[in-house]
Amino acid sequence: MIKKVIVVLLHLGYWMMYIFLITLFLVIIAKGNLRSANLRASAPMAIFCFAPALLGFYSFYSLLFNRYLHPQRIGMLLLASMATVLCCGAISLLLMWPYKGLASGLQLVVMWLVTAGIAAIHGIIAFVLKGFISWYNDIKVKEELNRKNYETSMALIKAQINPHFLFNTINNIDVLISKDAEKASLYLNKLSGIMRFMLYETNGEMIPLSREMTYIDQYIELQRIRSSNAGYVTYEVDGTPDNRMIAPMLFISYIENAFKHAEHKKAENAIHIRLQIAANRMVFVCRNLYSMEAPMKQEHNGLGNELLQKRLQLLYPGRHELSITREQGVYQVNLILQDA
């Protein structure tokens, strides 16, 4: 939103420029000798120049713009504008009436139309200025809504991941305690790291890629305890994160979806995850097997592909490629992120 101080400065700048132009005009008329002008004769001229300008400008700016500027009220706007400028002209003439030498008859009508014209010109300028301020404010409001939408999307993603994942992991660790207490303690530490990451480290728009990779690694390790097949899931990383930054929790929705819908848990590479880190881009691939007898529904924690794609468009506009395929019992996500 444009601050009130800036709006006031815009108004002051406009009227200072108008005063300068009127003064320059009077200097030219007086041939550079303003001292020779009769002060009493100058009063009607000042009223003539400024009264309709002020009345027209602020009538359009404060009243007509908000009340009538709508596609369905164009006719009313034109009628209201004509009535307003004529009233501004009449008021200006009344203000000049006490001074002697004021025109009468046909000249008075001409002066009325001229003052109305001055009011109309300033009214149109007021519309332009008010329109610019409203347009700028609308842009700021939309930016704020986009930011709120992004924060809400992140909150929804976290809210969907936490209960489901937490419930299953705690149950798995509970079973593991009686079998291998040391291993159960190790998994509890991994779970603690994941919860700390989701609660405290995902508030910013960007985080270190290395931290995101640690989170993914911990998540996959906790999922491994659900199957006795060591080759059930494979996770490969090609390249090093170095100091690269990434939007938080960008890949996890696809990874969790793979674990949620993968079939053939006894098969090798039922889930395959690969992250390739190159000099100017990252390539994320997540593939899982699913049963063709019961077609899977990729819900992404109830958020849907549409929300995930909107998040990518918001965070990486023109710098991402997303491809999702489902063929012969294999569901695959390919996501390419280009550096800025």
Order of alpha helices (4+ residues) and beta strands (2+ residues): alpha-alpha-alpha-alpha-alpha-alpha-beta-alpha-beta-beta-alpha-beta-beta-alpha-beta-beta
